[in-house]
């Protein structure tokens, strides 16, 4: 009798262990922790340790890989995470060109993909592939339209343009080029450069030759310093506008006095301290900052770490309902997470107020575009 009881207890313990293993939620991450996108990927890499270890009462395991800012490597990482680790959610990558190959891979695996890149083409136009993709960074068009309207209000009539020679830069150019005539100004140039370029002297001289009232730089991370520094060194004294991709302390440190006064339309995170005390954006920022500091020896995070944190926040918000549908590790669970994220309403993120719909997997509108100015070496709300 005692042996039978012992056997029953042992079997119960084994079954409990199997159930626990089955209930483990797995999240795979591929990010550009090295290569040209390291300024974005490194903060995301450091954010991994701050992510919640339990969601909906279930253990969460994260698998983080470096794609070296290479689309091919990102695709390899994604397939590895899906086939070998059997992840329930895929997150990545840091850059738009590196993220694009992941769309087909996630759709093929019917696994939610949370991209940390910026371009609207990652989630629009909606189709059977993109229905598996969500993006926490506000669409470029929201930010481009917001900064375009601000430029118009300043009275500028001629605006020089220089941007990355990839999907990020071209996405901004298309929106601004279409909006400029309606807003009452013209883009005098369409200069481009690669993220890895060491000089933009030729492009800057062409811009200055058009005698612009202002210059817009469609770039991100520390490479965005290059054209602004070159413009100032060659005597351009007019306003310089940047994108939300520069919201990092490294940009300010590298640019110094040359980037002082730069203005961009950015996320709530960058100006949260200047918002009212009861703002939900101050609360979500505090939660992220506290967790990040605890995991990184007191170091402060950047906006790029926010993109990973917010991606997981959307998943975290969806999982309790998804767990009622199916168990982790199953196709039904992955589909349920996708479905629940699509139902997100008025969810305050560091990037803005998220309201997803079947046709909009970015979930933001103009309310999530905040005007930020670099003032006295810090990001502040534009006064």
DRENZALO-757708 format. One record per atom (N, C-alpha, C): x, y, z; residue in one letter. Coordinates in steps of 0.05 Angstrom, whole numbers, plus 5000, padded with zeros to 4 digits. Layout:
BEGIN
XYZa
...
//
This chain:
BEGIN
501749765000x
500050005000x
501750255000x
503850245017x
505650475019x
507150514993x
507950294980x
509350304954x
507550434933x
504950354934x
502950464915x
502750764918x
502550854944x
502351144950x
504851294940x
507151164945x
509651294936x
509751324906x
508751104892x
508751114862x
506851334852x
504551354866x
502651564857x
503751844861x
505151884884x
506352144889x
508552204868x
510151994862x
512252034842x
511152104815x
508951954807x
507752014781x
506552294780x
505352374803x
504152644804x
506352854802x
508652804814x
510852994813x
511953004784x
512052774771x
513052774743x
511152924725x
508552874729x
506553014712x
506553314717x
506953384742x
507053674748x
509453804734x
511653654734x
514053754720x
513653784691x
512253584679x
511653594650x
509853834644x
507753874661x
505954094657x
507354354659x
509154374679x
510654624682x
512354684658x
513654464647x
515354504624x
513754594600x
511354464597x
509654544575x
508654824577x
508354924602x
507255184607x
509255414603x
511855334601x
513855544597x
513455704572x
513455964575x
513156144552x
515956214541x
516256174515x
518956234503x
518756464484x
520556654488x
520656894470x
523456914458x
523556914432x
526156934418x
526657214408x
529157304410x
529857574403x
532357574385x
532157704362x
534557754345x
534858054343x
537158154349x
537658444349x
540458504339x
540858754331x
543358834319x
545258944340x
546258754357x
548058834379x
550858904369x
551458844344x
554058924332x
553559004303x
555559114291x
555259214264x
554159504264x
553359604241x
552459884238x
550159954256x
548459764264x
546159814281x
546659784310x
549159754318x
549859704346x
548859914366x
548760164357x
547760374374x
544860324382x
543360184366x
540660114372x
540559844386x
542059644376x
541959374386x
543159334413x
545359484420x
546659454446x
544759524469x
543359744468x
541359804489x
539259594492x
538459474469x
536459254470x
537659004483x
540158954477x
541458724489x
541558744519x
542058994529x
542259034557x
539459034571x
537459064555x
534659064565x
533658784571x
534858584558x
533858314561x
533758224590x
535758284605x
535858204634x
533758344651x
532658564641x
530558714656x
527758614650x
527458444630x
524758364622x
523458184643x
520758184645x
519358024665x
519957724662x
520457594684x
521157304684x
518657134687x
516357264692x
513857114695x
511557284684x
509857164668x
507557304657x
505157124660x
502957234671x
500557074674x
500956824691x
502856844710x
503356614728x
505156404715x
506156444691x
507856254678x
510656354674x
512556184676x
515356254672x
515856334643x
517556544640x
518256634613x
521256604609x
522056474587x
524856444580x
525456594555x
527656744555x
528356914532x
530856794518x
530856794492x
533156704477x
534056934459x
536257054465x
537157304451x
539657244434x
539557324409x
541657284390x
542457544376x
544957574369x
545957804354x
545957744325x
544657914309x
544557864280x
546658034265x
548258184280x
550558334269x
549658544248x
547158634250x
546058834231x
545858724203x
545758464200x
545758324174x
543158184169x
541658254148x
539058124142x
539257824140x
541357724128x
541657434125x
542057294152x
543657414169x
544157304196x
541557324212x
540057534209x
537457564224x
535557334216x
535457284190x
533757064180x
534656794192x
537256754193x
538256504204x
537556484234x
537856704248x
537156704276x
534156644280x
532556764264x
529656724267x
528856434262x
530056314242x
529456034236x
530455854259x
532755924270x
533855764292x
531955784316x
531156024323x
529356064346x
526755924343x
525755914319x
523155784314x
523355484313x
525355384299x
525655094295x
526854944319x
528955074331x
530354934353x
529255004380x
528655254385x
527755344411x
524655334414x
523255314391x
520355304390x
519155544404x
520055784398x
519056024412x
516156084405x
514756204425x
511956284421x
511756554408x
513756724412x
513756994401x
516657044391x
516757184368x
519357264357x
519457564358x
521757674367x
522157964368x
524658034352x
524458234334x
526758314319x
526058444293x
527858574280x
530458644291x
530558934297x
532959044301x
533359324308x
533059514285x
533659424261x
533659594237x
531559494217x
530559684201x
528459614182x
529559414161x
531759464148x
532759274127x
533258994139x
534058984164x
534658724177x
532058584185x
529958734189x
527458624198x
525758514175x
526058634152x
524358564129x
524258264123x
526558114123x
526357834116x
524857664137x
524457774161x
523157624182x
520157604179x
519057784162x
516157784158x
515257524146x
516457434125x
515657184112x
516256944131x
518356954146x
519056734163x
517056704186x
516256924198x
514256924219x
511556834208x
510756934185x
508256854173x
508156554167x
510356454156x
510556174150x
510255994175x
511456094197x
511255944222x
508756004238x
507156204228x
504756294243x
505456354272x
507556534274x
508456614300x
508556924301x
507557044322x
507557344324x
510457444322x
510757654306x
513357794304x
513058074314x
514558154334x
514558424344x
517158554334x
516858734314x
519258864304x
519959114320x
522559164324x
523459394339x
524459614319x
524059564293x
524959764273x
522659964269x
523260164251x
521460394250x
519660414226x
520460314203x
519060374178x
516260254176x
514460404165x
511660324163x
511260074145x
513160034126x
512859814107x
512959544122x
513859534146x
513959284161x
511159194169x
509259374171x
506559304179x
504359404160x
505159524138x
503159634119x
504359614091x
502559564071x
499759514074x
499159244087x
496959224101x
496258974114x
495658754094x
496758514099x
496158284082x
496458024099x
496357794087x
496457544102x
499157494116x
501257624105x
503857594118x
504057794142x
503458044137x
503758244157x
501758224181x
499758064178x
497858034200x
499157904224x
501557784220x
503057664242x
505057864254x
505358094242x
507358294251x
506158524266x
507458604288x
506758844303x
509259014307x
508859274309x
511059464311x
510559664332x
512359684352x
512059874374x
513060154369x
514860174349x
515960444342x
513860574325x
512960824332x
510960964316x
511860974287x
509960944269x
510560954240x
512061214233x
513861184214x
515361414205x
513461644195x
511261564182x
509461764171x
508261944193x
507661824216x
506561984239x
508562194248x
511062104251x
513262284260x
513962484238x
514062384213x
514862564191x
512762784187x
510162704189x
508062904185x
508063104208x
508663014233x
508663194256x
510963394253x
513363304246x
515563484244x
515263664219x
513963564198x
513463724174x
511563954181x
509563904197x
507664114204x
509064324222x
510864234239x
512364424256x
514164594238x
515564474219x
517364624202x
515764834187x
513364764177x
511764954163x
510965194180x
510365134206x
509665354224x
511865554229x
514365464226x
516665644230x
516965834207x
515565784185x
515765964162x
517865884142x
519265664146x
521365564127x
520065504100x
521365584079x
520365544052x
522165344036x
524665344043x
526565164030x
527964984051x
527664724047x
528764534067x
530664334053x
533164334061x
534964134050x
534463864063x
535063654048x
534563384058x
536963204054x
537663054075x
539662844073x
538762614091x
538962374082x
538162144098x
539561894091x
539061684107x
540261424102x
539361324074x
541061174061x
540461064035x
539160784038x
537260764057x
535960514061x
532960564066x
531460364074x
528560394078x
527860604098x
529560634119x
528960834139x
528961114127x
531161184114x
531461444103x
529461504080x
529161304063x
527361344040x
524361364049x
523761224071x
521061244082x
520361524091x
522261654104x
521861934113x
521762114088x
523462064069x
523562244046x
520862244031x
519762004027x
517261974012x
515062134026x
514862114053x
512762254067x
513162554065x
515662644070x
516162934069x
515763044041x
516662904021x
516462993993x
513563023985x
511862853995x
509062863989x
507663084004x
508563124029x
507163324047x
508163614042x
510663644034x
511863914032x
510164114015x
509264043991x
507664233976x
505164323990x
503864134004x
501464204018x
501964384042x
504364354054x
505064504078x
506464774071x
507064814046x
508165074038x
511165094037x
512664864036x
515564884033x
516464674013x
518864704003x
519964513984x
522564383995x
522964133987x
525463993993x
527464063970x
529664193977x
531464283957x
533464073948x
533763863964x
535663643957x
534563373965x
535763173955x
535162893963x
537762743964x
539362833984x
542062713988x
541862464006x
543562264001x
543462024017x
546261944025x
546461774046x
548961664054x
548461404069x
550561234070x
550360974084x
550961014114x
549760834130x
550160854159x
553160824166x
554660684150x
557560644156x
559360854143x
558261044129x
559961254116x
561461414137x
563961494129x
565561654147x
565561954140x
564462024117x
564262294109x
561862354092x
560662594095x
558462684078x
559062964067x
561563024064x
562363294055x
561063374029x
561163194009x
560063253983x
557063313985x
555663144000x
552763184002x
552063444017x
553563504038x
553063754053x
553564004036x
555663994020x
556264234003x
554064273983x
552864053973x
550664083954x
548164203968x
547764123993x
545464234008x
545764524013x
548164604023x
548664884029x
548465064004x
549164953981x
549065103956x
546165183949x
544165033959x
541365103953x
540365323972x
541965403991x
541265614010x
538565554024x
538465334038x
535965254052x
535565414077x
533065444085x
532365574110x
532865384133x
532565124127x
532964914148x
533864664134x
534764464150x
535664214138x
534363984155x
533463784141x
532263544154x
534163314149x
534763174171x
536562934170x
534962684177x
534562504158x
533062254164x
535062034169x
535962014194x
537961824202x
537361734231x
538861544241x
538461444268x
541061374281x
541061374308x
543461304323x
545761504319x
548061424326x
550361594324x
551161674296x
550461514275x
551061604248x
549561854240x
547461924255x
545962164248x
547462424256x
549562394272x
551262624280x
552762724256x
553662544239x
555562614217x
554562854200x
552162844188x
551363074172x
550863334188x
549863304213x
549363544229x
552063684236x
553963524243x
556663634250x
557863764225x
557663634202x
558763744177x
557364004170x
554764024173x
553364264167x
554264494185x
554564444210x
555464654229x
558364744223x
560064544217x
562864604211x
563164774186x
561264754168x
561364904143x
559665154144x
558965234169x
557765494173x
554665514171x
553365284168x
550365304166x
549265364194x
547765574196x
546765664222x
543765634226x
542465534205x
539565494207x
538765264223x
536065224228x
535065004243x
535664734230x
536264534246x
536764264236x
534764074250x
533363924234x
531363744245x
532363454242x
531763294262x
532563014261x
530162834264x
530562574266x
528262384270x
528462264298x
526362124305x
526361994332x
528561784336x
529861724314x
532061524316x
534561634330x
534561894337x
536962004350x
536662024380x
534461924390x
533861954419x
535561774437x
538161824437x
540061664453x
542161854464x
543061794488x
545161964500x
547761964484x
548261734470x
550661724454x
550661934431x
548261984421x
548062194400x
548862464411x
547862534435x
548562784447x
551562804454x
552562584465x
555462584473x
557262614449x
556662474428x
558362484404x
557962754390x
555562854388x
555063104374x
555863354389x
555663344416x
556363574432x
554863824424x
556364044422x
555064304416x
553864314388x
554864144370x
553864144343x
550964044341x
549963884360x
547263784359x
545363934377x
546464134392x
544864294410x
542764444393x
540264434402x
538064574388x
536664404367x
537664164362x
536363984342x
533563914352x
531663904334x
528863854341x
527863604326x
526263444339x
525163214325x
522463134338x
520862994322x
518362884333x
519062604344x
518662564369x
519462314382x
517262194399x
518061984413x
516261834430x
515961964458x
513861884472x
513261994498x
515661964518x
517061744515x
519261674532x
521261904534x
521862034512x
523962234511x
523262484526x
520662544529x
519762784543x
518062734567x
518162494577x
516362414599x
516762584625x
519262654630x
519862814655x
518563084654x
517963194631x
516763454629x
513663444627x
512563194629x
509763164628x
508563184656x
505863224659x
504563244685x
505062994702x
505063034728x
505662814747x
503862574744x
501362614736x
499462394733x
499362274705x
501262354688x
501262244661x
501961944662x
500361774647x
500961494647x
503661434635x
504661614618x
507261574606x
509561594626x
509161764646x
511261784667x
511361524683x
509061394687x
508961144702x
510260914687x
509560894661x
510760674646x
513760704643x
514660954640x
517561004638x
518860924664x
517661004687x
518860934713x
519160634717x
517160484708x
517260194711x
519560084695x
519860174670x
522060084653x
524760164664x
525060424671x
527660524681x
528460374706x
526660334725x
527360194750x
528259914744x
526859764726x
527659494720x
530359484706x
530759674687x
533259684672x
535659744691x
535359944708x
537460014726x
538159784745x
536159634754x
536559414772x
538159194759x
537759164732x
539058954717x
541759034706x
542359294707x
544859394694x
546459574713x
546459514738x
548159654757x
547659944759x
545160034756x
544560314759x
544760484734x
545660364712x
545960514687x
543160584676x
542960814663x
540460904652x
539960794624x
537460734617x
536860624590x
536460844569x
536160754544x
535660944522x
533060854508x
532161014489x
529760964475x
529860694460x
532160604452x
532360364437x
531760114454x
532560134479x
531859924498x
528859914502x
527560154501x
524660174503x
523260004483x
524259994458x
522959844437x
522659544444x
524659434456x
524459154465x
522559134489x
522759314508x
521059314531x
518059344523x
517459524506x
514759564497x
513659324481x
515459204466x
514558964451x
513658744470x
515258704491x
514558504511x
512058594527x
511758854532x
509358954546x
506858884530x
506858914504x
504558834488x
503958534490x
506158384490x
505758094493x
504758024521x
505958154541x
505158114569x
502158174572x
501258384559x
498458454561x
496558254548x
497658114528x
496057924513x
495957644524x
498057564539x
498457294547x
496257184566x
495357334586x
493257224604x
490857114589x
489857264569x
487557174553x
488356944535x
490856944525x
491756734507x
491956464522x
492756484548x
492956244564x
490356104569x
488156254566x
485556134569x
484655984544x
486156034523x
485455904497x
487155644493x
489755664499x
491555434494x
494055454512x
495555244511x
498055224527x
500455334510x
502355454524x
504855534510x
506055304495x
507355374473x
508655174457x
506855054435x
504455154433x
502555044413x
501855254392x
501155164368x
500255354347x
497955524356x
496155404372x
493755544381x
494555774400x
496555724417x
497455934435x
498656164420x
500356104400x
501556314384x
499456484370x
497456344359x
495356484345x
493656654364x
493256554388x
491756704408x
493256954417x
495856944419x
497457174426x
497157384404x
497357294379x
496957484356x
494257614358x
492257454363x
489457564364x
489157764386x
490257704409x
489857874433x
491458134430x
493758134418x
495258374414x
493658564396x
492358444377x
490658604358x
488358744372x
487658654396x
485458774411x
486458984432x
489059044432x
490059234451x
488759504448x
487759614470x
486359874469x
487360054492x
488060304484x
488860504503x
491060404522x
492960254511x
495160154527x
497460344526x
498160464549x
500260664550x
502960524548x
504460584528x
507260484525x
509160714525x
511660654528x
513660864527x
513761004500x
512860864479x
512760964452x
510261124446x
508161104462x
505761244457x
503361084466x
500961174458x
498461044466x
497660844444x
497660594451x
497160374432x
494260294429x
493260314405x
490560214399x
490660064373x
491059794375x
491259624352x
488559564339x
488659514313x
486259424298x
487159224278x
485259074266x
486058884245x
487559004222x
487059264217x
488359394194x
490759564203x
491159604229x
493359774238x
494859634261x
497159514254x
498859374273x
501059544284x
500759814281x
502559994294x
501060124318x
498560194313x
496760274335x
496960554345x
498460734332x
498761004341x
497461204322x
496961444332x
496161664315x
497861904323x
497062144314x
498762384318x
499062454348x
497462344365x
497662394394x
500262274405x
501462084391x
503861954400x
506362094390x
506162314375x
508462454365x
508862704383x
511062694397x
511762904416x
514163064406x
513963324405x
516263494396x
518363504418x
520763424410x
523063414429x
525263604419x
526563734437x
528863914430x
531263834447x
533663834435x
536063794451x
536764064463x
536464084489x
536964344503x
538664294527x
540864444528x
542864414550x
543764124553x
544163994530x
545263724531x
543363514540x
540763564537x
538763364546x
536263374528x
534763164527x
532263154511x
530063274528x
528763484518x
526663624533x
524263664514x
521863684526x
519563754510x
520064024497x
519364054471x
519664314458x
517664514470x
518664744478x
516964944491x
515665124469x
//
